[in-house]
Each structure stands twice: as C-alpha cells, then as structure tokens.
C-alpha cells in the first residue's frame, strides 16, 4: 500500500466512513498486544513494572492510575487517560480511533468502550468492513458495571451511567442516565451530597425501586 493510499484510508476513518481490515492493516505496528498480555500477567507486587507497561501501552496516561487486570484493548495506543483513574476488571477498549478519558473517572467491572461498529448490510461487512468514531469521557464520570459505550459518544462532566446501560448518544454533564438505550433520568443536584449519610439513604440513584427509592449501579 502506498503512502497516498494509507492517507486516503486514514481520512476515511477520520470521517467515520467504512473501511476494511485489509485497508487498515498498515496500522498493526501500533497495537500493543504483547504489552497488554504482559500487564495482565504481572504480579500485583510489581507496581513499578505495571506502571511502566501502562505508559508503554496507552497513548497517554496520567498519575495515580489504577487499572485492575485483566483488561483488553484492540490497540491501546489510541487510549488517553487522565489523572486519578480507576478501572475495574474486564474493561475493554475497542480503540480503532481515540478514546479520551478525563480526570477522576471511575469505571466498574466488565465495561466496554467501543469506537467501532459495522454496516447493517452483510455485503458491506466483507473483509470485516467497519466504521469508527472517537469516544470522549469527561472528568469525574462514573460508569456502572456491564455498561457499553458506543462509537461517537461523549459523556459529560460528573455524570453517572447506570449498570447495564447501552450508551448510544451523548450524555450531558451532571446527570444520571440509565437504560437501553441510555437516557437521562434526572440531574445531579446538591441533594445528592447527602446520599447514604445518616437518615438519607435514598437520595439518588439509577435504578428506581418498587418502594420509590433508587439504587446506584
């Protein structure tokens, strides 16, 4: 493949148009599969080695990062993580294009962040035809267990995504959103500062209970 052809493919990818596995094969050297495997098999006692591997894997990574193994990534090098990040087990990055995560983000177990989808018509999925759009997760977001964030989504500052949600559209800042597809159910307010303090157990959450209360993911 010539440089001009590579640039044409990269332009198509950047515009969210369909491209194939063969067309994108020149990007293979940017995959960090060996480093990801090593990270997932590095003992917890080797904190410095784990940190060095995260720096080698990701496009950028902030300070005080906690990422519990195993995690998975298509590339790794297209993921950018801010400071004070916590990612629980089985976090999956489908990062054919950028995934950008801000500061103070918390992600629960078995969450998938996927920048890539596939055309509906089967003939367009030949050679693993696909399209990719970047994901942005702003500062202080909390994503609940088993949530899936789809291509092109931005989750706004401070928002909470309920467990099991499928996020297919942008979520505004400082809101609680839940469901399939994920929808905003209410804003986050000053009242939430009292959640689960003495006498205020039911102030906020993502999953309404039969008693009228709600429960966070």
FIRO-288242 format. One record per residue: residue in one letter; x negated, y negated, z of N, C-alpha, C, O in turn; residue number from 1. Coordinates in Angstrom, 1 decimal. Example, Ala and Ser with C-alpha at 12.3 -4.5 7.8 and 13.67 -1.06 7.14 Angstrom:
// FIRO-288242
 drenmar     nu     nv     nw    cau    cav    caw     cu     cv     cw     ou     ov     ow drenpa
       a  -13.2    5.7    7.8  -12.3    4.5    7.8  -13.2    3.3    7.8  -14.2    3.3    8.5      1
       s  -12.8    2.2    7.1  -13.7    1.1    7.1  -12.9    0.0    7.9  -13.4   -1.1    8.0      2
//
This chain:
// FIRO-288242
 drenmar     nu     nv     nw    cau    cav    caw     cu     cv     cw     ou     ov     ow drenpa
       x   -0.8    1.2    0.0    0.0    0.0    0.0   -0.9   -1.2    0.0   -1.8   -1.3    0.8      1
       x   -0.6   -2.2   -0.9   -1.4   -3.4   -1.0   -1.0   -4.4    0.1    0.0   -4.2    0.8      2
       x   -1.9   -5.3    0.4   -1.6   -6.3    1.4   -0.3   -7.1    1.1    0.4   -7.4    2.0      3
       x   -0.1   -7.4   -0.2    1.1   -8.1   -0.6    2.3   -7.3   -0.3    3.4   -7.8    0.2      4
       x    2.3   -6.0   -0.5    3.4   -5.1   -0.2    3.6   -5.1    1.3    4.8   -5.1    1.8      5
       x    2.6   -5.0    2.1    2.7   -5.0    3.6    3.4   -6.3    4.0    4.2   -6.2    4.9      6
       x    2.9   -7.4    3.5    3.5   -8.7    3.9    5.0   -8.7    3.5    5.8   -9.3    4.3      7
       x    5.4   -8.1    2.4    6.8   -8.1    2.0    7.6   -7.3    2.9    8.7   -7.6    3.3      8
       x    7.0   -6.1    3.4    7.7   -5.3    4.3    7.9   -6.0    5.7    9.0   -6.0    6.3      9
       x    6.8   -6.6    6.1    6.9   -7.4    7.4    7.9   -8.5    7.3    8.6   -8.8    8.3     10
       x    8.0   -9.2    6.2    9.0  -10.2    6.0   10.4   -9.6    6.1   11.3  -10.2    6.7     11
       x   10.6   -8.5    5.5   11.9   -7.8    5.5   12.3   -7.4    7.0   13.4   -7.6    7.4     12
       x   11.3   -6.9    7.7   11.5   -6.5    9.1   11.9   -7.7    9.9   12.8   -7.7   10.7     13
       x   11.2   -8.8    9.7   11.4  -10.1   10.5   12.8  -10.6   10.2   13.4  -11.3   11.1     14
       x   13.4  -10.4    9.1   14.7  -10.9    8.7   15.8   -9.9    9.1   17.0  -10.2    8.8     15
       x   15.5   -8.8    9.7   16.5   -7.8   10.1   17.0   -7.0    9.0   18.1   -6.5    9.1     16
       x   16.3   -6.9    7.9   16.7   -6.1    6.7   16.2   -4.6    6.9   15.4   -4.3    7.7     17
       x   16.8   -3.8    6.0   16.5   -2.3    6.1   15.1   -2.1    5.5   14.7   -2.6    4.5     18
       x   14.3   -1.2    6.3   13.0   -0.7    5.8   12.9    0.7    6.2   13.7    1.2    6.9     19
       x   12.0    1.4    5.6   11.8    2.9    5.8   10.6    3.2    6.6    9.7    2.4    6.8     20
       x   10.5    4.5    7.0    9.4    5.0    7.8    8.1    4.9    6.9    7.1    4.5    7.4     21
       x    8.2    5.3    5.7    7.0    5.2    4.8    6.5    3.8    4.6    5.3    3.6    4.6     22
       x    7.5    2.9    4.4    7.1    1.5    4.2    6.4    0.9    5.4    5.5    0.1    5.3     23
       x    6.8    1.3    6.6    6.2    0.8    7.8    5.0    1.6    8.4    4.5    1.3    9.4     24
       x    4.6    2.6    7.6    3.5    3.5    8.1    2.2    2.8    8.4    1.5    3.2    9.3     25
       x    2.0    1.7    7.7    0.7    0.9    7.9    0.6    0.3    9.3   -0.5   -0.1    9.8     26
       x    1.7    0.3   10.1    1.7   -0.2   11.4    1.3    0.8   12.5    1.2    0.5   13.7     27
       x    1.1    2.0   12.1    0.8    3.1   13.0   -0.3    2.8   14.0   -0.3    3.2   15.1     28
       x   -1.4    2.2   13.5   -2.5    1.9   14.5   -2.1    1.1   15.7   -2.9    1.0   16.7     29
       x   -1.0    0.4   15.6   -0.5   -0.4   16.7    0.3    0.4   17.8    0.7   -0.2   18.8     30
       x    0.5    1.6   17.5    1.2    2.5   18.5    0.2    2.9   19.6   -1.0    3.2   19.3     31
       x    0.6    2.8   20.8   -0.2    3.1   22.0    0.2    4.5   22.6    0.2    4.6   23.8     32
       x    0.4    5.5   21.8    0.9    6.8   22.3   -0.1    7.5   23.2    0.4    8.0   24.2     33
       x   -1.4    7.4   22.9   -2.3    8.1   23.8   -2.4    7.4   25.2   -2.4    8.1   26.2     34
       x   -2.4    6.1   25.2   -2.5    5.4   26.4   -1.2    5.6   27.3   -1.3    5.6   28.5     35
       x    0.0    5.6   26.6    1.2    5.9   27.3    1.2    7.2   27.9    1.6    7.4   29.1     36
       x    0.7    8.2   27.2    0.6    9.6   27.7   -0.3    9.6   29.0    0.0   10.2   30.0     37
       x   -1.4    8.9   28.9   -2.3    8.9   30.0   -1.7    8.2   31.2   -1.9    8.7   32.3     38
       x   -1.0    7.1   31.0   -0.4    6.4   32.1    0.6    7.3   32.8    0.6    7.3   34.0     39
       x    1.4    8.0   32.0    2.4    8.8   32.6    1.8   10.0   33.4    2.5   10.7   34.1     40
       x    0.5   10.3   33.2   -0.1   11.4   33.9   -1.2   10.9   34.8   -2.1   11.8   35.3     41
       x   -1.3    9.7   35.1   -2.3    9.1   36.1   -1.7    9.2   37.5   -0.6    8.7   37.7     42
       x   -2.5    9.7   38.4   -2.0    9.8   39.8   -1.7    8.4   40.4   -2.4    7.4   40.1     43
       x   -0.7    8.3   41.3   -0.4    7.0   41.9   -1.5    6.4   42.7   -1.6    5.2   42.8     44
       x   -2.5    7.2   43.2   -3.6    6.7   43.9   -4.5    5.8   43.0   -5.3    5.1   43.5     45
       x   -4.5    6.0   41.7   -5.4    5.3   40.8   -4.7    4.0   40.3   -4.5    3.9   39.1     46
       x   -4.5    3.1   41.2   -3.8    1.9   40.9   -4.5    1.0   39.9   -3.9    0.5   39.0     47
       x   -5.9    1.0   40.0   -6.6    0.1   39.1   -6.6    0.7   37.6   -6.5    0.0   36.7     48
       x   -6.7    2.0   37.5   -6.6    2.7   36.2   -5.2    2.4   35.6   -5.1    2.2   34.4     49
       x   -4.2    2.6   36.4   -2.8    2.3   35.9   -2.7    0.9   35.4   -2.1    0.6   34.3     50
       x   -3.2   -0.1   36.1   -3.2   -1.5   35.7   -3.9   -1.7   34.4   -3.4   -2.3   33.5     51
       x   -5.1   -1.1   34.3   -5.9   -1.2   33.0   -5.1   -0.6   31.8   -5.2   -1.2   30.7     52
       x   -4.4    0.5   32.1   -3.7    1.1   31.0   -2.5    0.2   30.6   -2.2    0.1   29.4     53
       x   -1.8   -0.4   31.5   -0.7   -1.3   31.2   -1.2   -2.5   30.3   -0.6   -2.9   29.3     54
       x   -2.4   -3.0   30.7   -2.9   -4.1   29.9   -3.3   -3.6   28.5   -3.1   -4.4   27.5     55
       x   -3.7   -2.4   28.3   -4.1   -1.8   27.0   -2.8   -1.5   26.2   -2.9   -1.6   25.0     56
       x   -1.8   -1.1   26.9   -0.5   -0.7   26.2    0.3   -1.9   25.7    0.6   -1.9   24.5     57
       x    0.6   -2.8   26.5    1.5   -3.9   26.2    0.9   -5.0   25.5   -0.3   -5.3   25.6     58
       x    1.7   -5.7   24.7    1.2   -7.0   24.0    0.8   -8.0   25.0   -0.2   -8.7   24.8     59
       x    1.5   -8.1   26.2    1.1   -8.9   27.3    1.8   -8.4   28.5    2.9   -7.9   28.4     60
       x    1.1   -8.6   29.7    1.7   -8.1   30.9    1.3   -9.0   32.0    0.1   -9.4   32.2     61
       x    2.3   -9.4   32.9    2.0  -10.3   34.0    1.4   -9.7   35.2    1.0   -8.5   35.2     62
       x    1.4  -10.4   36.3    0.9  -10.0   37.5    1.9   -9.2   38.4    3.1   -9.4   38.2     63
       x    1.4   -8.4   39.3    2.3   -7.7   40.2    3.4   -6.8   39.5    4.5   -6.8   39.9     64
       x    2.9   -6.1   38.5    3.8   -5.3   37.7    4.0   -3.9   38.3    3.0   -3.3   38.7     65
       x    5.2   -3.5   38.5    5.5   -2.1   38.9    6.3   -1.4   37.8    7.4   -1.8   37.5     66
       x    5.7   -0.3   37.3    6.4    0.5   36.3    6.2    1.9   36.6    5.1    2.5   36.5     67
       x    7.3    2.5   37.1    7.2    3.9   37.6    7.3    4.9   36.4    8.2    4.8   35.6     68
       x    6.3    5.8   36.3    6.3    6.8   35.3    7.3    7.9   35.5    7.7    8.1   36.7     69
       x    7.8    8.5   34.4    7.4    8.3   33.1    8.1    7.1   32.4    9.3    6.9   32.8     70
       x    7.5    6.5   31.5    8.2    5.5   30.6    7.8    5.9   29.2    6.9    6.7   29.0     71
       x    8.5    5.4   28.2    8.3    5.7   26.8    8.4    4.5   26.0    9.1    3.5   26.3     72
       x    7.6    4.4   24.9    7.6    3.3   24.0    7.2    3.7   22.6    6.3    4.6   22.5     73
       x    7.9    3.2   21.6    7.5    3.5   20.2    6.2    3.0   19.9    5.4    3.7   19.3     74
       x    5.9    1.7   20.3    4.6    1.1   20.1    3.9    0.7   21.4    2.8    1.1   21.6     75
       x    4.7    0.0   22.2    4.0   -0.5   23.5    3.5   -1.9   23.2    3.7   -2.8   24.0     76
       x    2.8   -2.0   22.1    2.1   -3.3   21.8    3.1   -4.4   21.4    2.7   -5.6   21.4     77
       x    4.3   -4.1   21.2    5.3   -5.1   20.9    6.1   -5.5   22.1    7.1   -6.3   22.0     78
       x    5.7   -5.0   23.3    6.4   -5.4   24.6    5.6   -6.4   25.3    4.4   -6.3   25.4     79
       x    6.3   -7.4   25.8    5.7   -8.5   26.5    6.5   -8.7   27.9    7.7   -8.9   27.9     80
       x    5.7   -8.6   29.0    6.4   -8.5   30.3    5.8   -9.6   31.2    4.5   -9.9   31.2     81
       x    6.6  -10.4   31.9    6.2  -11.4   32.8    5.7  -10.9   34.1    5.5   -9.7   34.3     82
       x    5.6  -11.9   35.1    5.2  -11.6   36.4    6.3  -10.9   37.2    7.5  -11.0   36.9     83
       x    5.9  -10.1   38.3    6.8   -9.6   39.3    7.9   -8.7   38.6    9.1   -8.8   39.0     84
       x    7.5   -7.9   37.7    8.4   -7.0   37.0    8.5   -5.7   37.8    7.5   -5.1   38.3     85
       x    9.7   -5.1   37.9    9.9   -3.8   38.4   10.7   -2.9   37.4   11.9   -3.3   37.1     86
       x   10.1   -1.9   36.9   10.8   -0.9   36.0   10.8    0.5   36.7    9.8    1.0   37.0     87
       x   12.0    1.0   36.8   12.1    2.3   37.4   11.9    3.4   36.4   11.6    3.1   35.2     88
       x   12.0    4.7   36.8   11.7    5.8   36.0   12.5    5.9   34.7   13.7    5.5   34.7     89
       x   11.9    6.5   33.7   12.6    6.8   32.4   13.0    5.5   31.7   14.0    5.5   31.0     90
       x   12.3    4.5   31.8   12.5    3.3   31.0   12.0    3.5   29.6   10.8    3.9   29.4     91
       x   12.8    3.2   28.6   12.4    3.5   27.2   12.5    2.2   26.4   13.5    1.4   26.4     92
       x   11.4    1.8   25.8   11.2    0.7   24.9   11.2    1.2   23.4   10.2    1.9   23.0     93
       x   12.2    0.9   22.6   12.1    1.2   21.2   11.7   -0.2   20.6   12.6   -1.0   20.1     94
       x   10.4   -0.4   20.5    9.9   -1.7   20.3    9.2   -1.8   18.9    8.1   -2.1   18.7     95
       x   10.0   -1.5   17.9    9.5   -1.7   16.5    9.3   -3.2   16.2    8.4   -3.5   15.4     96
       x   10.0   -4.1   16.9    9.7   -5.5   16.9    9.6   -5.9   18.4    9.8   -5.1   19.3     97
       x    9.5   -7.2   18.7    9.2   -7.7   20.0   10.3   -7.4   21.0   11.5   -7.6   20.7     98
       x   10.0   -7.0   22.2   10.8   -7.0   23.4   10.1   -8.0   24.4    9.0   -7.7   24.8     99
       x   10.8   -9.1   24.7   10.2  -10.1   25.6   11.0  -10.1   26.9   12.2  -10.4   26.9    100
       x   10.3   -9.9   28.1   10.9   -9.8   29.4   10.2  -10.8   30.3    9.0  -11.0   30.3    101
       x   11.1  -11.6   30.9   10.6  -12.7   31.7   10.1  -12.3   33.1    9.8  -11.2   33.3    102
       x   10.0  -13.3   34.0    9.5  -13.1   35.3   10.6  -12.6   36.2   11.8  -12.9   36.1    103
       x   10.2  -11.8   37.2   11.2  -11.3   38.3   12.3  -10.5   37.8   13.4  -10.5   38.4    104
       x   12.1   -9.7   36.7   13.1   -8.8   36.1   13.0   -7.5   36.8   12.0   -6.9   37.1    105
       x   14.2   -6.9   37.1   14.3   -5.6   37.7   15.2   -4.7   36.8   16.2   -5.1   36.3    106
       x   14.6   -3.5   36.5   15.3   -2.6   35.6   15.4   -1.2   36.3   14.4   -0.7   36.8    107
       x   16.6   -0.7   36.4   16.9    0.5   37.1   16.6    1.8   36.3   16.2    1.6   35.1    108
       x   16.7    3.0   36.9   16.3    4.2   36.1   17.1    4.4   34.8   18.3    4.1   34.7    109
       x   16.4    5.0   33.8   17.0    5.5   32.6   17.6    4.5   31.7   18.7    4.7   31.2    110
       x   17.0    3.3   31.7   17.5    2.2   30.8   16.8    2.3   29.5   15.6    2.6   29.4    111
       x   17.5    2.0   28.4   16.9    2.0   27.1   17.0    0.6   26.5   18.1    0.0   26.4    112
       x   15.9    0.0   26.0   15.9   -1.3   25.3   15.5   -1.0   23.9   14.3   -0.6   23.6    113
       x   16.4   -1.0   22.9   16.1   -0.6   21.6   16.3   -1.8   20.6   17.4   -2.3   20.4    114
       x   15.2   -2.1   19.9   15.3   -3.2   18.9   15.7   -2.7   17.6   15.9   -3.5   16.6    115
       x   16.0   -1.4   17.4   16.2   -0.8   16.1   17.5    0.0   16.0   17.9    0.7   17.0    116
       x   18.2   -0.2   14.9   19.4    0.6   14.6   19.2    1.1   13.2   18.2    0.9   12.5    117
       x   20.3    1.8   12.7   20.2    2.4   11.4   21.5    2.1   10.6   22.5    1.8   11.2    118
       x   21.4    2.0    9.3   22.6    1.7    8.5   23.7    2.8    8.6   23.4    3.9    9.0    119
       x   24.9    2.3    8.4   26.0    3.2    8.6   26.1    4.3    7.4   26.3    5.4    7.7    120
       x   25.8    3.9    6.2   25.9    4.8    5.1   24.7    5.8    5.1   23.6    5.3    5.1    121
       x   25.0    7.1    5.0   23.9    8.0    5.1   22.8    7.9    4.0   21.6    8.2    4.3    122
       x   23.2    7.4    2.9   22.2    7.3    1.8   21.1    6.3    2.1   20.0    6.3    1.6    123
       x   21.5    5.3    3.0   20.6    4.3    3.3   19.7    4.7    4.5   18.8    3.9    4.9    124
       x   19.9    5.9    5.1   19.1    6.4    6.2   18.0    7.3    5.7   17.3    7.9    6.5    125
       x   17.9    7.5    4.3   16.8    8.3    3.8   15.5    7.8    4.2   15.3    6.5    4.3    126
       x   14.6    8.6    4.5   13.2    8.3    5.0   13.4    7.4    6.2   12.6    6.5    6.5    127
       x   14.3    7.8    7.1   14.6    7.1    8.4   14.8    5.6    8.2   14.2    4.8    9.0    128
       x   15.6    5.2    7.2   15.9    3.8    7.0   16.4    3.2    8.2   17.3    3.7    8.9    129
       x   16.0    2.0    8.5   16.4    1.3    9.8   16.2   -0.2    9.6   15.7   -0.7    8.7    130
       x   16.7   -0.9   10.7   16.5   -2.4   10.8   16.2   -2.7   12.2   16.5   -1.9   13.1    131
       x   15.5   -3.8   12.4   15.0   -4.1   13.8   15.2   -5.6   14.1   15.0   -6.5   13.2    132
       x   15.7   -5.9   15.3   15.8   -7.3   15.7   15.3   -7.4   17.2   15.6   -6.5   18.0    133
       x   14.6   -8.5   17.5   14.0   -8.6   18.9   15.0   -8.7   20.0   16.1   -9.2   19.8    134
       x   14.6   -8.3   21.2   15.3   -8.4   22.4   14.6   -9.4   23.3   13.4   -9.3   23.4    135
       x   15.4  -10.2   24.0   14.8  -11.2   25.0   15.6  -11.0   26.3   16.8  -11.0   26.3    136
       x   14.9  -10.7   27.4   15.5  -10.6   28.7   14.8  -11.8   29.5   13.6  -11.7   29.8    137
       x   15.6  -12.7   29.9   15.1  -13.9   30.6   14.8  -13.6   32.1   15.1  -12.5   32.6    138
       x   14.2  -14.6   32.8   13.8  -14.5   34.1   14.9  -14.0   35.1   16.1  -14.3   34.8    139
       x   14.6  -13.2   36.1   15.4  -12.8   37.2   16.6  -12.0   36.8   17.6  -11.9   37.6    140
       x   16.6  -11.3   35.7   17.7  -10.4   35.3   17.6   -9.1   36.0   16.5   -8.6   36.3    141
       x   18.7   -8.5   36.3   18.8   -7.1   36.9   19.6   -6.3   36.0   20.8   -6.6   35.7    142
       x   19.1   -5.2   35.5   19.8   -4.2   34.6   20.0   -2.9   35.3   19.0   -2.3   35.8    143
       x   21.2   -2.5   35.4   21.6   -1.3   36.2   21.3    0.0   35.4   21.0    0.0   34.2    144
       x   21.3    1.1   36.2   21.0    2.4   35.7   21.7    2.8   34.4   22.9    2.6   34.3    145
       x   21.0    3.5   33.5   21.6    4.1   32.3   22.2    3.0   31.3   23.0    3.4   30.4    146
       x   21.8    1.8   31.5   22.3    0.8   30.5   21.5    0.9   29.2   20.3    1.3   29.2    147
       x   22.1    0.4   28.1   21.4    0.4   26.8   21.6   -1.0   26.3   22.7   -1.6   26.2    148
       x   20.4   -1.6   25.9   20.4   -3.0   25.3   20.1   -2.8   23.8   19.1   -2.2   23.5    149
       x   21.0   -3.3   23.0   20.9   -3.1   21.5   20.1   -4.2   20.8   19.8   -5.2   21.4    150
       x   19.8   -4.0   19.5   19.0   -4.9   18.8   19.6   -6.3   18.8   20.8   -6.5   18.6    151
       x   18.6   -7.3   18.9   19.0   -8.7   18.8   19.6   -9.4   20.0   20.0  -10.5   19.9    152
       x   19.7   -8.7   21.1   20.4   -9.2   22.3   19.5  -10.1   23.1   18.3   -9.8   23.2    153
       x   20.0  -11.2   23.7   19.4  -12.0   24.7   20.2  -11.9   25.9   21.4  -12.2   25.9    154
       x   19.6  -11.6   27.1   20.3  -11.6   28.4   19.8  -12.8   29.1   18.6  -12.9   29.4    155
       x   20.7  -13.7   29.5   20.3  -15.0   30.1   19.9  -14.9   31.6   20.1  -13.9   32.3    156
       x   19.2  -15.9   32.0   18.6  -16.1   33.3   19.5  -15.6   34.4   20.7  -16.0   34.5    157
       x   19.0  -14.7   35.3   19.7  -14.4   36.5   20.8  -13.4   36.4   21.4  -13.1   37.4    158
       x   21.1  -13.0   35.2   22.3  -12.2   35.0   22.1  -10.7   35.5   21.0  -10.2   35.6    159
       x   23.3  -10.1   35.8   23.3   -8.7   36.2   24.1   -7.9   35.2   25.2   -8.2   34.8    160
       x   23.5   -6.8   34.7   24.1   -5.9   33.8   24.5   -4.6   34.5   23.6   -3.9   35.1    161
       x   25.8   -4.2   34.5   26.2   -3.1   35.3   25.7   -1.8   34.8   25.4   -1.6   33.6    162
       x   25.6   -0.8   35.7   25.2    0.5   35.3   26.0    1.1   34.2   27.3    1.0   34.2    163
       x   25.4    1.8   33.2   26.1    2.5   32.2   26.6    1.6   31.1   27.2    2.0   30.1    164
       x   26.2    0.3   31.1   26.7   -0.7   30.1   26.0   -0.5   28.8   24.8   -0.1   28.8    165
       x   26.7   -0.8   27.7   26.0   -0.9   26.4   26.1   -2.4   25.9   27.2   -2.9   25.6    166
       x   25.0   -3.0   25.9   24.9   -4.5   25.7   24.7   -4.7   24.2   23.5   -4.5   23.7    167
       x   25.7   -5.1   23.5   25.6   -5.3   22.1   25.7   -6.8   21.6   25.6   -7.1   20.4    168
       x   25.9   -7.7   22.6   25.9   -9.1   22.3   25.2   -9.9   23.4   25.0   -9.4   24.5    169
       x   24.9  -11.1   23.1   24.2  -12.0   24.1   25.0  -12.1   25.4   26.2  -12.2   25.4    170
       x   24.3  -12.2   26.5   24.9  -12.4   27.8   24.5  -13.7   28.4   23.2  -13.9   28.5    171
       x   25.4  -14.6   28.7   24.9  -15.9   29.2   24.3  -15.9   30.6   24.4  -14.9   31.3    172
       x   23.6  -16.9   31.0   22.9  -17.0   32.3   23.9  -16.9   33.4   25.0  -17.3   33.3    173
       x   23.4  -16.3   34.5   24.0  -16.3   35.8   25.5  -15.8   35.7   26.4  -16.4   36.2    174
       x   25.6  -14.6   35.1   26.9  -13.9   35.0   26.7  -12.4   35.4   25.6  -11.9   35.3    175
       x   27.8  -11.8   35.7   27.8  -10.4   35.9   28.6   -9.8   34.7   29.7  -10.2   34.4    176
       x   27.9   -8.8   34.0   28.5   -8.2   32.8   28.5   -6.7   32.9   27.5   -6.2   33.4    177
       x   29.5   -6.1   32.4   29.6   -4.6   32.6   30.5   -4.0   31.4   31.3   -4.7   30.9    178
       x   30.2   -2.8   31.1   31.1   -2.1   30.2   30.5   -1.7   28.9   29.4   -2.0   28.6    179
       x   31.4   -1.0   28.1   31.0   -0.5   26.8   32.1   -0.9   25.8   33.2   -0.3   25.7    180
       x   31.9   -2.0   25.0   30.7   -2.9   25.0   30.7   -3.8   26.3   31.7   -4.0   26.9    181
       x   29.5   -4.2   26.6   29.3   -5.0   27.8   29.9   -6.4   27.7   29.7   -7.1   26.7    182
       x   30.7   -6.8   28.7   31.4   -8.1   28.7   31.2   -8.7   30.0   31.1   -8.1   31.1    183
       x   31.2  -10.1   30.0   31.1  -10.8   31.2   32.4  -10.7   32.0   33.5  -10.9   31.5    184
       x   32.2  -10.4   33.3   33.4  -10.2   34.2   33.6  -11.4   35.1   34.7  -11.7   35.6    185
       x   32.4  -12.1   35.4   32.5  -13.3   36.3   31.2  -14.0   36.4   30.2  -13.4   36.0    186
       x   31.2  -15.2   36.8   29.9  -15.9   37.1   29.3  -15.5   38.4   30.0  -15.0   39.3    187
       x   28.0  -15.7   38.5   27.3  -15.5   39.8   27.4  -16.9   40.5   27.0  -17.9   39.9    188
       x   27.9  -16.9   41.8   28.1  -18.2   42.5   27.4  -18.2   43.8   26.8  -17.2   44.2    189
       x   27.5  -19.3   44.5   26.9  -19.4   45.8   27.5  -18.4   46.8   26.8  -18.0   47.8    190
       x   28.7  -18.0   46.6   29.3  -17.0   47.5   28.5  -15.7   47.5   28.5  -14.9   48.5    191
       x   27.8  -15.4   46.4   27.0  -14.2   46.3   25.8  -14.2   47.2   25.2  -13.1   47.4    192
       x   25.5  -15.4   47.7   24.4  -15.4   48.7   24.7  -14.7   50.0   23.8  -14.4   50.8    193
       x   26.0  -14.4   50.2   26.4  -13.7   51.4   26.7  -12.3   51.2   27.2  -11.6   52.2    194
       x   26.6  -11.8   50.0   26.9  -10.4   49.7   26.1   -9.4   50.6   24.9   -9.5   50.8    195
       x   26.8   -8.5   51.2   26.3   -7.5   52.1   25.5   -8.0   53.3   24.6   -7.4   53.8    196
       x   25.9   -9.2   53.7   25.4   -9.7   55.0   26.6   -9.3   56.0   27.6   -8.9   55.5    197
       x   26.4   -9.6   57.3   27.4   -9.2   58.3   28.7   -9.8   57.9   28.9  -11.0   57.8    198
       x   29.7   -8.9   57.8   31.1   -9.4   57.5   31.4   -9.8   56.1   32.5  -10.3   55.8    199
       x   30.4   -9.6   55.2   30.6  -10.0   53.8   30.2   -8.9   52.8   29.5   -9.1   51.9    200
       x   30.7   -7.7   53.1   30.2   -6.5   52.3   30.7   -6.6   50.8   30.0   -6.0   50.0    201
       x   31.8   -7.2   50.6   32.5   -7.0   49.3   32.4   -8.2   48.4   33.2   -8.4   47.5    202
       x   31.4   -9.1   48.6   31.5  -10.4   47.9   31.3  -10.3   46.4   31.9  -11.1   45.6    203
       x   30.5   -9.3   45.9   30.2   -9.4   44.5   29.9   -8.0   43.9   29.7   -7.1   44.7    204
       x   29.9   -7.9   42.6   29.6   -6.6   42.0   30.0   -6.4   40.6   30.5   -7.4   40.0    205
       x   29.7   -5.3   40.1   30.0   -5.0   38.7   31.2   -4.0   38.5   31.8   -4.1   37.4    206
       x   31.5   -3.2   39.4   32.5   -2.1   39.2   33.6   -2.3   40.2   33.4   -1.9   41.4    207
       x   34.7   -2.9   39.8   35.8   -3.0   40.8   36.3   -1.7   41.3   36.5   -0.7   40.6    208
       x   36.5   -1.7   42.6   37.1   -0.5   43.3   38.6   -0.6   43.4   39.2   -1.6   43.1    209
       x   39.2    0.5   43.8   40.6    0.6   43.9   41.1   -0.3   45.0   42.3   -0.6   45.1    210
       x   40.2   -0.6   46.0   40.6   -1.5   47.1   40.5   -3.0   46.8   40.6   -3.8   47.7    211
       x   40.2   -3.3   45.5   40.0   -4.7   45.1   38.6   -5.2   45.3   38.2   -6.3   44.9    212
       x   37.7   -4.3   45.9   36.3   -4.7   46.1   35.5   -4.3   44.9   36.0   -3.6   44.0    213
       x   34.3   -4.8   44.9   33.4   -4.4   43.7   32.1   -3.9   44.2   31.7   -4.1   45.4    214
       x   31.4   -3.2   43.4   30.2   -2.5   43.8   29.1   -2.7   42.7   29.4   -2.4   41.5    215
       x   27.9   -3.1   43.1   26.8   -3.3   42.2   26.3   -2.0   41.7   26.5   -1.0   42.3    216
       x   25.6   -2.0   40.5   25.1   -0.8   39.9   24.0   -0.2   40.8   23.4    0.8   40.5    217
//
